[in-house]
Amino acid sequence: MIKKAIIYQTLVFGLILFSHCSKKGSLEETISFELSEKIKGTWIKSNGLESDEGIETKNESFRIMPEEKKATLSETEFELRFDALGMRVFPGDTEFPVAYFLFSELGSKIWIGTWEERVIRLFRQ
């Protein structure tokens, strides 16, 4: 009788755990059409790089294609992954993102985020 109770409780606990780990909370969420339209297109990635003479600015073209979950920076391709709060940018098949942009920081012309541990700005082209 006790074995049946333990098996039953384990089964119920497993079902509860399984129901809470659904795809809704996964990191592979899609974004809304409206948000996709806001971030899609070409942005200018502005780097404020420090040098002996002060701060140099290097601008690169960053093209975001949210429908395909891809982006390009110059000739380099990146994979995009979305979660409830923002967009992560992965180079190739790596496990860790090089950049993260919060949707709450998205403006009509500027989007602030982090790239390789630096705060950067994307400017709408």
mmCIF file of the C-alpha atoms, coordinates in Angstrom:
data_MODEL
# 
_entry.id   MODEL 
# 
loop_
_atom_site.group_PDB 
_atom_site.id 
_atom_site.type_symbol 
_atom_site.label_atom_id 
_atom_site.label_alt_id 
_atom_site.label_comp_id 
_atom_site.label_asym_id 
_atom_site.label_entity_id 
_atom_site.label_seq_id 
_atom_site.pdbx_PDB_ins_code 
_atom_site.Cartn_x 
_atom_site.Cartn_y 
_atom_site.Cartn_z 
_atom_site.occupancy 
_atom_site.B_iso_or_equiv 
_atom_site.pdbx_formal_charge 
_atom_site.auth_seq_id 
_atom_site.auth_comp_id 
_atom_site.auth_asym_id 
_atom_site.auth_atom_id 
_atom_site.pdbx_PDB_model_num 
ATOM 1   C CA . MET A 1 1   ? 0.000  0.000  0.000   1.00 0.00 ? 1   MET A CA 1 
ATOM 2   C CA . ILE A 1 2   ? 2.837  2.403  0.852   1.00 0.00 ? 2   ILE A CA 1 
ATOM 3   C CA . LYS A 1 3   ? 4.670  1.566  -2.400  1.00 0.00 ? 3   LYS A CA 1 
ATOM 4   C CA . LYS A 1 4   ? 1.543  2.387  -4.420  1.00 0.00 ? 4   LYS A CA 1 
ATOM 5   C CA . ALA A 1 5   ? 1.198  5.731  -2.623  1.00 0.00 ? 5   ALA A CA 1 
ATOM 6   C CA . ILE A 1 6   ? 4.854  6.615  -3.300  1.00 0.00 ? 6   ILE A CA 1 
ATOM 7   C CA . ILE A 1 7   ? 4.536  5.652  -6.975  1.00 0.00 ? 7   ILE A CA 1 
ATOM 8   C CA . TYR A 1 8   ? 1.310  7.659  -7.282  1.00 0.00 ? 8   TYR A CA 1 
ATOM 9   C CA . GLN A 1 9   ? 2.877  10.732 -5.626  1.00 0.00 ? 9   GLN A CA 1 
ATOM 10  C CA . THR A 1 10  ? 5.950  10.468 -7.868  1.00 0.00 ? 10  THR A CA 1 
ATOM 11  C CA . LEU A 1 11  ? 3.742  10.239 -10.947 1.00 0.00 ? 11  LEU A CA 1 
ATOM 12  C CA . VAL A 1 12  ? 1.652  13.266 -9.896  1.00 0.00 ? 12  VAL A CA 1 
ATOM 13  C CA . PHE A 1 13  ? 4.801  15.268 -9.099  1.00 0.00 ? 13  PHE A CA 1 
ATOM 14  C CA . GLY A 1 14  ? 6.267  14.351 -12.512 1.00 0.00 ? 14  GLY A CA 1 
ATOM 15  C CA . LEU A 1 15  ? 3.108  15.484 -14.317 1.00 0.00 ? 15  LEU A CA 1 
ATOM 16  C CA . ILE A 1 16  ? 3.058  18.785 -12.422 1.00 0.00 ? 16  ILE A CA 1 
ATOM 17  C CA . LEU A 1 17  ? 6.734  19.365 -13.190 1.00 0.00 ? 17  LEU A CA 1 
ATOM 18  C CA . PHE A 1 18  ? 6.211  18.497 -16.857 1.00 0.00 ? 18  PHE A CA 1 
ATOM 19  C CA . SER A 1 19  ? 3.261  20.886 -17.172 1.00 0.00 ? 19  SER A CA 1 
ATOM 20  C CA . HIS A 1 20  ? 5.313  23.783 -15.756 1.00 0.00 ? 20  HIS A CA 1 
ATOM 21  C CA . CYS A 1 21  ? 8.173  23.171 -18.204 1.00 0.00 ? 21  CYS A CA 1 
ATOM 22  C CA . SER A 1 22  ? 6.136  23.862 -21.307 1.00 0.00 ? 22  SER A CA 1 
ATOM 23  C CA . LYS A 1 23  ? 7.401  25.634 -24.444 1.00 0.00 ? 23  LYS A CA 1 
ATOM 24  C CA . LYS A 1 24  ? 5.825  28.932 -23.349 1.00 0.00 ? 24  LYS A CA 1 
ATOM 25  C CA . GLY A 1 25  ? 8.688  29.604 -20.976 1.00 0.00 ? 25  GLY A CA 1 
ATOM 26  C CA . SER A 1 26  ? 11.425 28.479 -23.320 1.00 0.00 ? 26  SER A CA 1 
ATOM 27  C CA . LEU A 1 27  ? 14.138 30.751 -24.637 1.00 0.00 ? 27  LEU A CA 1 
ATOM 28  C CA . GLU A 1 28  ? 13.084 30.132 -28.238 1.00 0.00 ? 28  GLU A CA 1 
ATOM 29  C CA . GLU A 1 29  ? 9.989  32.335 -28.041 1.00 0.00 ? 29  GLU A CA 1 
ATOM 30  C CA . THR A 1 30  ? 8.838  34.146 -31.123 1.00 0.00 ? 30  THR A CA 1 
ATOM 31  C CA . ILE A 1 31  ? 8.113  37.831 -31.019 1.00 0.00 ? 31  ILE A CA 1 
ATOM 32  C CA . SER A 1 32  ? 4.990  39.659 -32.078 1.00 0.00 ? 32  SER A CA 1 
ATOM 33  C CA . PHE A 1 33  ? 4.564  40.950 -35.618 1.00 0.00 ? 33  PHE A CA 1 
ATOM 34  C CA . GLU A 1 34  ? 4.566  44.563 -34.357 1.00 0.00 ? 34  GLU A CA 1 
ATOM 35  C CA . LEU A 1 35  ? 7.833  44.100 -32.488 1.00 0.00 ? 35  LEU A CA 1 
ATOM 36  C CA . SER A 1 36  ? 9.326  42.242 -35.440 1.00 0.00 ? 36  SER A CA 1 
ATOM 37  C CA . GLU A 1 37  ? 8.513  45.199 -37.687 1.00 0.00 ? 37  GLU A CA 1 
ATOM 38  C CA . LYS A 1 38  ? 10.123 47.626 -35.207 1.00 0.00 ? 38  LYS A CA 1 
ATOM 39  C CA . ILE A 1 39  ? 13.468 45.812 -35.046 1.00 0.00 ? 39  ILE A CA 1 
ATOM 40  C CA . LYS A 1 40  ? 13.693 44.579 -38.646 1.00 0.00 ? 40  LYS A CA 1 
ATOM 41  C CA . GLY A 1 41  ? 16.028 46.362 -41.038 1.00 0.00 ? 41  GLY A CA 1 
ATOM 42  C CA . THR A 1 42  ? 19.458 47.915 -41.090 1.00 0.00 ? 42  THR A CA 1 
ATOM 43  C CA . TRP A 1 43  ? 20.939 49.548 -38.021 1.00 0.00 ? 43  TRP A CA 1 
ATOM 44  C CA . ILE A 1 44  ? 24.315 51.229 -37.571 1.00 0.00 ? 44  ILE A CA 1 
ATOM 45  C CA . LYS A 1 45  ? 26.316 49.658 -34.737 1.00 0.00 ? 45  LYS A CA 1 
ATOM 46  C CA . SER A 1 46  ? 28.328 52.396 -33.076 1.00 0.00 ? 46  SER A CA 1 
ATOM 47  C CA . ASN A 1 47  ? 31.396 51.414 -31.060 1.00 0.00 ? 47  ASN A CA 1 
ATOM 48  C CA . GLY A 1 48  ? 33.041 53.931 -28.808 1.00 0.00 ? 48  GLY A CA 1 
ATOM 49  C CA . LEU A 1 49  ? 36.564 52.490 -28.789 1.00 0.00 ? 49  LEU A CA 1 
ATOM 50  C CA . GLU A 1 50  ? 39.133 54.014 -26.455 1.00 0.00 ? 50  GLU A CA 1 
ATOM 51  C CA . SER A 1 51  ? 42.544 54.938 -27.837 1.00 0.00 ? 51  SER A CA 1 
ATOM 52  C CA . ASP A 1 52  ? 45.472 57.097 -26.759 1.00 0.00 ? 52  ASP A CA 1 
ATOM 53  C CA . GLU A 1 53  ? 43.902 60.106 -28.489 1.00 0.00 ? 53  GLU A CA 1 
ATOM 54  C CA . GLY A 1 54  ? 40.517 59.674 -26.787 1.00 0.00 ? 54  GLY A CA 1 
ATOM 55  C CA . ILE A 1 55  ? 37.479 57.807 -28.040 1.00 0.00 ? 55  ILE A CA 1 
ATOM 56  C CA . GLU A 1 56  ? 37.386 56.572 -31.636 1.00 0.00 ? 56  GLU A CA 1 
ATOM 57  C CA . THR A 1 57  ? 34.099 55.817 -33.278 1.00 0.00 ? 57  THR A CA 1 
ATOM 58  C CA . LYS A 1 58  ? 33.757 52.819 -35.555 1.00 0.00 ? 58  LYS A CA 1 
ATOM 59  C CA . ASN A 1 59  ? 30.420 52.327 -37.275 1.00 0.00 ? 59  ASN A CA 1 
ATOM 60  C CA . GLU A 1 60  ? 29.296 49.054 -38.854 1.00 0.00 ? 60  GLU A CA 1 
ATOM 61  C CA . SER A 1 61  ? 26.097 48.077 -40.644 1.00 0.00 ? 61  SER A CA 1 
ATOM 62  C CA . PHE A 1 62  ? 24.008 45.560 -38.635 1.00 0.00 ? 62  PHE A CA 1 
ATOM 63  C CA . ARG A 1 63  ? 21.072 44.011 -40.513 1.00 0.00 ? 63  ARG A CA 1 
ATOM 64  C CA . ILE A 1 64  ? 18.368 42.318 -38.407 1.00 0.00 ? 64  ILE A CA 1 
ATOM 65  C CA . MET A 1 65  ? 16.026 39.744 -39.992 1.00 0.00 ? 65  MET A CA 1 
ATOM 66  C CA . PRO A 1 66  ? 13.729 38.620 -37.127 1.00 0.00 ? 66  PRO A CA 1 
ATOM 67  C CA . GLU A 1 67  ? 11.500 36.370 -39.268 1.00 0.00 ? 67  GLU A CA 1 
ATOM 68  C CA . GLU A 1 68  ? 14.522 34.246 -40.180 1.00 0.00 ? 68  GLU A CA 1 
ATOM 69  C CA . LYS A 1 69  ? 16.116 34.668 -36.714 1.00 0.00 ? 69  LYS A CA 1 
ATOM 70  C CA . LYS A 1 70  ? 19.289 35.911 -38.394 1.00 0.00 ? 70  LYS A CA 1 
ATOM 71  C CA . ALA A 1 71  ? 21.405 39.050 -38.497 1.00 0.00 ? 71  ALA A CA 1 
ATOM 72  C CA . THR A 1 72  ? 24.520 40.164 -40.359 1.00 0.00 ? 72  THR A CA 1 
ATOM 73  C CA . LEU A 1 73  ? 27.300 42.513 -39.301 1.00 0.00 ? 73  LEU A CA 1 
ATOM 74  C CA . SER A 1 74  ? 29.448 43.348 -42.315 1.00 0.00 ? 74  SER A CA 1 
ATOM 75  C CA . GLU A 1 75  ? 30.182 39.832 -43.663 1.00 0.00 ? 75  GLU A CA 1 
ATOM 76  C CA . THR A 1 76  ? 29.553 37.937 -40.407 1.00 0.00 ? 76  THR A CA 1 
ATOM 77  C CA . GLU A 1 77  ? 26.268 36.071 -39.866 1.00 0.00 ? 77  GLU A CA 1 
ATOM 78  C CA . PHE A 1 78  ? 24.620 35.720 -36.469 1.00 0.00 ? 78  PHE A CA 1 
ATOM 79  C CA . GLU A 1 79  ? 21.747 33.693 -35.074 1.00 0.00 ? 79  GLU A CA 1 
ATOM 80  C CA . LEU A 1 80  ? 19.049 35.583 -33.155 1.00 0.00 ? 80  LEU A CA 1 
ATOM 81  C CA . ARG A 1 81  ? 17.190 34.139 -30.188 1.00 0.00 ? 81  ARG A CA 1 
ATOM 82  C CA . PHE A 1 82  ? 14.337 35.921 -28.484 1.00 0.00 ? 82  PHE A CA 1 
ATOM 83  C CA . ASP A 1 83  ? 13.027 35.690 -24.954 1.00 0.00 ? 83  ASP A CA 1 
ATOM 84  C CA . ALA A 1 84  ? 10.330 37.648 -23.161 1.00 0.00 ? 84  ALA A CA 1 
ATOM 85  C CA . LEU A 1 85  ? 12.696 40.544 -22.402 1.00 0.00 ? 85  LEU A CA 1 
ATOM 86  C CA . GLY A 1 86  ? 14.974 40.889 -25.389 1.00 0.00 ? 86  GLY A CA 1 
ATOM 87  C CA . MET A 1 87  ? 17.070 39.637 -28.273 1.00 0.00 ? 87  MET A CA 1 
ATOM 88  C CA . ARG A 1 88  ? 20.288 37.630 -27.932 1.00 0.00 ? 88  ARG A CA 1 
ATOM 89  C CA . VAL A 1 89  ? 22.871 37.559 -30.741 1.00 0.00 ? 89  VAL A CA 1 
ATOM 90  C CA . PHE A 1 90  ? 24.923 34.375 -31.253 1.00 0.00 ? 90  PHE A CA 1 
ATOM 91  C CA . PRO A 1 91  ? 27.887 34.055 -33.635 1.00 0.00 ? 91  PRO A CA 1 
ATOM 92  C CA . GLY A 1 92  ? 27.745 30.802 -35.615 1.00 0.00 ? 92  GLY A CA 1 
ATOM 93  C CA . ASP A 1 93  ? 27.106 27.708 -33.539 1.00 0.00 ? 93  ASP A CA 1 
ATOM 94  C CA . THR A 1 94  ? 28.403 29.031 -30.230 1.00 0.00 ? 94  THR A CA 1 
ATOM 95  C CA . GLU A 1 95  ? 26.665 28.434 -26.948 1.00 0.00 ? 95  GLU A CA 1 
ATOM 96  C CA . PHE A 1 96  ? 27.010 31.948 -25.526 1.00 0.00 ? 96  PHE A CA 1 
ATOM 97  C CA . PRO A 1 97  ? 25.654 35.208 -26.950 1.00 0.00 ? 97  PRO A CA 1 
ATOM 98  C CA . VAL A 1 98  ? 27.935 38.104 -27.853 1.00 0.00 ? 98  VAL A CA 1 
ATOM 99  C CA . ALA A 1 99  ? 25.176 40.659 -27.527 1.00 0.00 ? 99  ALA A CA 1 
ATOM 100 C CA . TYR A 1 100 ? 21.862 41.290 -25.777 1.00 0.00 ? 100 TYR A CA 1 
ATOM 101 C CA . PHE A 1 101 ? 19.306 43.991 -26.479 1.00 0.00 ? 101 PHE A CA 1 
ATOM 102 C CA . LEU A 1 102 ? 16.344 44.632 -24.188 1.00 0.00 ? 102 LEU A CA 1 
ATOM 103 C CA . PHE A 1 103 ? 13.041 45.383 -25.897 1.00 0.00 ? 103 PHE A CA 1 
ATOM 104 C CA . SER A 1 104 ? 12.403 48.014 -23.207 1.00 0.00 ? 104 SER A CA 1 
ATOM 105 C CA . GLU A 1 105 ? 15.439 49.960 -24.521 1.00 0.00 ? 105 GLU A CA 1 
ATOM 106 C CA . LEU A 1 106 ? 14.130 50.011 -28.102 1.00 0.00 ? 106 LEU A CA 1 
ATOM 107 C CA . GLY A 1 107 ? 13.401 53.508 -29.366 1.00 0.00 ? 107 GLY A CA 1 
ATOM 108 C CA . SER A 1 108 ? 12.224 54.652 -32.775 1.00 0.00 ? 108 SER A CA 1 
ATOM 109 C CA . LYS A 1 109 ? 15.771 55.552 -33.914 1.00 0.00 ? 109 LYS A CA 1 
ATOM 110 C CA . ILE A 1 110 ? 18.123 54.162 -31.214 1.00 0.00 ? 110 ILE A CA 1 
ATOM 111 C CA . TRP A 1 111 ? 18.424 50.779 -29.487 1.00 0.00 ? 111 TRP A CA 1 
ATOM 112 C CA . ILE A 1 112 ? 20.850 50.449 -26.582 1.00 0.00 ? 112 ILE A CA 1 
ATOM 113 C CA . GLY A 1 113 ? 22.303 47.068 -25.647 1.00 0.00 ? 113 GLY A CA 1 
ATOM 114 C CA . THR A 1 114 ? 25.469 45.204 -24.745 1.00 0.00 ? 114 THR A CA 1 
ATOM 115 C CA . TRP A 1 115 ? 28.010 43.719 -27.158 1.00 0.00 ? 115 TRP A CA 1 
ATOM 116 C CA . GLU A 1 116 ? 30.982 41.768 -25.783 1.00 0.00 ? 116 GLU A CA 1 
ATOM 117 C CA . GLU A 1 117 ? 30.569 43.335 -22.334 1.00 0.00 ? 117 GLU A CA 1 
ATOM 118 C CA . ARG A 1 118 ? 30.351 46.891 -23.703 1.00 0.00 ? 118 ARG A CA 1 
ATOM 119 C CA . VAL A 1 119 ? 27.320 49.138 -23.856 1.00 0.00 ? 119 VAL A CA 1 
ATOM 120 C CA . ILE A 1 120 ? 26.651 50.097 -27.464 1.00 0.00 ? 120 ILE A CA 1 
ATOM 121 C CA . ARG A 1 121 ? 24.008 51.894 -29.483 1.00 0.00 ? 121 ARG A CA 1 
ATOM 122 C CA . LEU A 1 122 ? 22.302 50.831 -32.647 1.00 0.00 ? 122 LEU A CA 1 
ATOM 123 C CA . PHE A 1 123 ? 21.058 53.694 -34.812 1.00 0.00 ? 123 PHE A CA 1 
ATOM 124 C CA . ARG A 1 124 ? 18.240 53.153 -37.315 1.00 0.00 ? 124 ARG A CA 1 
ATOM 125 C CA . GLN A 1 125 ? 19.531 53.661 -40.853 1.00 0.00 ? 125 GLN A CA 1 
# 
